[in-house]
Structure formats: C-alpha cells, structure tokens
Amino acid sequence: MRAWLLLAASALAGCAATQSVTADATDYDSFRRTRTATSSEARLSASFEYLERFPEGRWQPEVKAWFDRAEPIYWERMQTSVGGLRAYLATLPRGPHGKLAAERVLELGAGARMAKERDRELLDDALSVEQRLSDADQMRKTVVREVGEWTARLANIPSFGRPTSELPHETIHHYRVVEPVARCADERCRKTLALPYAIPDGKRLSARKALFDVELGLYRGNVVRARLAGPELWSRLYECSDRAPVRADDAQARTEAIARAVQIVESALGPSFAVPACQREAVSPWVLERECRGVRIRMQAAPTPETDDEITVEAVPQP
C-alpha cells in the first residue's frame, strides 16, 4: 500500500509539471512573435495579442513596457489622415485608440464627402455660369443674324408687283413655314419675331428681348412693299453686337447704337448695294438710303419713342 501511494503521488506530480511546461511553451511562442516581427505594425499587433492572451504572462512586463512606448507614437503618426486611421485599425482594431480611430474615420469620411459635394456644387455652378454665358452669346448672335438675314431677303425681292408665291423659295420657307409663321389679312402679311437675349450688366446677365415684324404690303395680292420694323430695334441690335446696354434716356448711347446698326445693315445688304451708283444721301429721319435695280431701301431711326426703327424696301417707279 505504501509503495502504491508513492507511485500515485509521483504520477500526479508529473502531470502538473507537464501542464506547466505546456503553458510556458504557448506563452513563449506568443512572446517570440513579438520579437521576430518584421515591421513595427506586425510587432504592435503581436504585442497587443500577447498582452490580451497572457495578462499574467512571463514576459508581460517586457512586452507591455515596449507597447506602452510604441503605440502612442504610432497613433500620433497615423491619426492625421483617413488612410493612416484605417492602417491603425487594421493593425490594432481593439487597440487603445481603436474606438477613436473608427470615429475619426467616420467623421473625416463624412467631411470628405461634404468637401466633394461642395467641390461638385462649385463645379456645377461654374459650368452653369459658363453655359449661361455661352447661351447668352448664342442668343445675341441669333438676333444679329436674324435681322441681317431678313434685311437681305427683303432687299433682294425680285418680284415686286407679283404674288407672294413668286418670292424666292428660301424666303417663302422662312416666312410661311418656320415658326412663327406669317399671317395675312387686309392686304398685309406679317411675321412677328420675339428673340430673347441677355447682356452683361455689372455682375449679372440682364435679360432683354428683340421684337420686330417682317411685313409684306400687298395690292390686289401682289407684293408692293416690304418692311422690317421693331421698337428700339437699333438699340437692341447694338446691345447684341457690342454687349453693352443702351438706356432709353442715353442720347449718346442711342447715337452709337444707330451708327452700329447702319454698319450691320450695310453688311447685310452686301456689295451689290454698296456701289456708288446705288448710294443716296440719307435725309432725316432716314439714316441710310440705297437705290438701284429698281428698288429703294431706306433705314430709319425712330423719331419718337412711340414709333419703330425700321427698314423699308419698295419698288421705284421707272420712267
């Protein structure tokens, strides 16, 4: 009996020794990873894992002393950017600054999204302004072009004294087909155009509208007279060509507008009406007069605010 008791005691002592050796080996393996790590991030991660698993481990004081020095330095470097904060979380997801890092990522991410939104809004605003400026430029060009083209069409009517059906096909198309179409009544056909445009006025775009009629006077169904007329049309034409506003009470600006409109109309009439034989001295209220090939063209600046600026084209009685 005595011998058996000694044998049992010896076996129990051997089991306890084996458990101690096993625990020490696991502790050592975990500690060893802190010393063989090939980067500071890997050593931080291994050290934190060791301290979590072995709070009473044999090498706990050594590992903790190093971790307590290294982690704050690493945090200080990583906290300055979203990328750095994400790197910290990848290395120490449960580290001393893990919760703060996650919060900062959310904050900075939201801030970055807001900054992107602001940048996008600024870009959209810039593009919108650029688009508005581009659209305004195109609208002004449209006004100048429409007035010039209609002046040329009326000046080159070859069929005074004949029905409207004998007008050039291109003129008929723009007069009767292109909106707004002309309407005829009481020996007169009229096409009314209202062309919007905008000009820079201080720091903003000021909206304007150029209104003018293209009229054909008829006698027994035959074209005997053509007219292009609109309120302050020469001022509107000047605004579209020179991008400068003309106030109704500014006599100097109005004079400059008329002079500029004369240049535009002369250009629209073309070289055939510029030859000396066609030129006539313009007498007020006419500011331009041409006569040749059996056609008289007169350009008038409205003498009163109640009347229109106009161009008239009519056949000249032949001797």
Order of alpha helices (4+ residues) and beta strands (2+ residues): alpha-alpha-alpha-alpha-alpha-alpha-beta-beta-beta-beta-alpha-alpha-beta-beta-beta-beta
